[in-house]
Amino acid sequence: FSLAILCNVLVCLATWLSLAARSVTDKIVAMFLPITAFVAAGFEHCVANMYFVPYGLLVRWFAPAGFWAEPAAQARLATEIPVGQYLVNLGVVTLGNWVGGALLVAGAYWWLYRRGARAGQAA
């Protein structure tokens, strides 16, 4: 859950930074660091999990025999992921992504800009 929260904080940060950038180059550079950090840290994102978990299972099931020639010991030690566990993971990660993106990042921006609007009205 916490990995999903931190993941979407970085993904939303990349989005906000790219919206603040003026040129295409600025947008790419602004998105690069948060997205690289999210991938390197191994954070959980529901959309990424919807791709990588089934992809990993398909590779394990349908890869040719020569594919596993070198990592055969690791392939034998790999465990199956039950569909129920995958759905639980997807639900928890989706909830964590929502908390990280909608509550922490968007909520912080809303609070900051709402506070400034109220200060302007009072003056």
N, C-alpha and C positions, 0 to 999 in steps of 0.2 A: 504494500500500500504506500509506504513512504517512498519507495523507488519510483512509483507512478506519479506521486505528487511532485517530486523533484524533476522528473522528466518533463512534465507539462509546464512547469515553471520555466524551464529552459526553452521549450518549443514556443511558448507564448512570448517569451522575451525575444526570441529570434523574429517572431512575427511583428511585434511592436517596433523593434529596431529597424526592420526592413521597411515598415510604413513611414518611419521618420527619415529614412534616407532619401536623397534626391535623385541620384543617378542609378542606373542598373548596376554599375560596379560597386557603388556604396551599398546597395541592397544585398549583393552577394557577399561582400565582406562582412556586413552586419549580421547576416545569418550564419556565417561560417563557424564562428567560435561557439555559440550556444549549441548548435546542432552537433558539432564535433565533440563537445563535452558530454552531451547526452548519449551519444553512441559509445564513446570511450569509457564512460563510467558504467555502462551496462544497465542504464535505467530502463524501466518498462513502459512501453507505449502500446495502447490497445490496438491501434491500426497496424503497427509493426508486428505485434504478436499474432494478429489475424493472418499475416502473411508467413512469418518465419516458422511458427509451430507446425502448420500443415505442410509447409515446404520441407522441413526437417523430417517429418514422418514419411513424406513421399520419397525423399532421397533414400531413406533407410529401407523402405519397402521395395522400391522399383529400380534402384541403382544396379548396374551390371556387376557381376561377381568380381571383376577386376578392380572395380572402384574401391572395394574394401580390402584389397590385398595387403596394403601396408598398415592401415589402422584397424586390422581385424580384431585385435584384442579389445580395443576401445569400443568397437561396434558390438561385440558380444556382451560387454558390460553395460551398454546403454539400455535403459529401461523404457518400456512403452509408456506413453502418456494416455491415461484413460480420458475419454471424452468428457466425463463429468468433471474431472480435475481441470481440464483445459477450459471448460465453461466457467468454473469457479475463478480460475486465474483471470480470465477475460473480464468477468464481472468486477472483481476487486481492482484490477488495473484500470478499467474504465471509470470506476468511481474515484480512484486516486487521481487519474488524469483530470477529471472534472473538478475535483477539489483544488488541485494545483493550478489549473488554468482559470477556471471561473471564479473561484473564491480568492485565491492568493494574488494572482497577477491582475486580472480584470477588476477584482474588488479593491486592490490597492490603487489602481489608476482611477477608479470611480471615486474612491474616498478622497484622493488628492485633488482631483478636478472639481468635485462637488464642494469640497471645503473652500476652494478658491472662488467658486461662484457665490457661495454664501457670504464670504468676506467682501466681495465686490458689491453685493446688494446692501450690506449693512452700511457701507460708506456713503 
